[in-house]
């Protein structure tokens, strides 16, 4: 439950677009997490983590995508609410959530560093155990993200009566998303994985 990039992304999306977008981004990051679980079970994540070039490409794509989303959110914060609603929405937040998580090499590193410790080849297929453990992890993460979206949505509701405050919160949310992208840009490959 410690705050990480996923939680900050969901909180920022909720501040920017409300509860529906926050929940959609929560489920989107969950689907993005499933991409890593499947890739880990198939051995693809291990290959990405072992290759400095593949890690760098994935990291750069994820970082640039987050920075782009953040800048867009900052620009949209200045638009009147009616115009902004027409350009965003839960479907877009869901798609962006998938991409944000799927392009995050740190998620692959997390699954590769943690899950193998609990896999026992003598009890059944390793890929199946990895999938089951990954599904549990993604379910727990998504549950926490939904709670965060709900709590931030309540705080946002209070700010709705204060348009200037809400605009500042939306701008800050966009800045936070862009900052997550910059932080990802400087992330290093874990030394224990390659």
C-alpha positions, 0 to 999 in steps of 0.5 A: 500500500506504499505510494508508488507511481501507479497510486500517484497517477490514479490520484492525478487522473482523479483530480484532473477528471473526477471519480469516473476517470480515476476509477477508469485509470485504476482498472486501466493500470490493472490491465497494464499490470496484467500485461507484465504478469503475462510477459513475466510468465512467458519469460519476456520480462526477463529478456527485457530486464536482461537487455540494457537496450530493451529496458532503455527503449521501454523506459523512454517510451513510458517516460515520454508518454507520461510527460505528454499526458502531464503536459496535456493535462496542464493545458486542459486545466485552463479550459472551461469545464464544458470544453474539457469534458468533451476532450477527456473521459473514462475511456481515454483514462482507461486506455492511458492507464493501460499504457502507463502501466504496460510501459513501466519497466519498474513494474516488470522489475517488481514482478521479476524480483518478487514473484519468483521467490514464491514459486516452487517448481516441485508443486506445479508449472512455474508459469501457472504459479507466476500467473496466479501470484501476479493476478493476486498482486494486480488485484491488490494493487487495483483495490488500493487504486480504487480506494485512492480514486474514491478518496481523492474524488471526495476531496475534488468534490469539495474543490468543485465549488472553487473553480480557481482551486480546482484549476490549480489542482488539475494543473498540479495533477498534470505536473505530477504526471509529467514528473512521474515521467521524468522520474521514470526517465532516470530510473536505472535497471536493477543491478540484481537483474542484469 
